Amino acid sequence: MSWNAEIQKAFEMAVLSLKKSYAPYSQFNVAAVIKLQNQEQWVCGVNVENASYGGTICAERSAIVSAISQYGKDSRLDWIVITSSNPQEAIPPCGLCLQVLVEFADQDLPVYLASQKEIKKQLTLGELLPMSFQAESITKS
């Protein structure tokens, strides 16, 4: 399958960023590149593991936290490309990352999933997390 030049370049950036990942426990490196709406720049994140495991930060959340730190709390995602050190399979984001994506993106957010060699598929955030918990889910009394 062929992807537009912007998405292909983001994938290449993600692959190069895999070597920045800190994954001494799982040996499973992950990188994510996001583009924010109304921004030209892309933001990259990598997974950063911790011996306590619970302190581990996934690449998707790393990218989102970096984007919010750089561009502000009103930032919204335009798309995300995710790759890992798996040479064959495209691995989807974990549930926690999907929930954080929901906070800063619409259900139609394009999510590009890639192996280390190529982009394998494009899904939407809504397809990956069809019944998400959203801000509107919280009732205020």
Secondary structure, DSSP 4 states (H G I P E B T S, - for coil): ----HHHHHHHHHHHHHGGG-B-TTT---EEEEEEETT-S-EEEEE-B--TTSTT-B-HHHHHHHHHHHHH-TT--EEEEEEEES-SSPPPPPPHHHHHHHHHHS-TT-EEEEE-SS-EEEEEEHHHHSTT---GGGS---
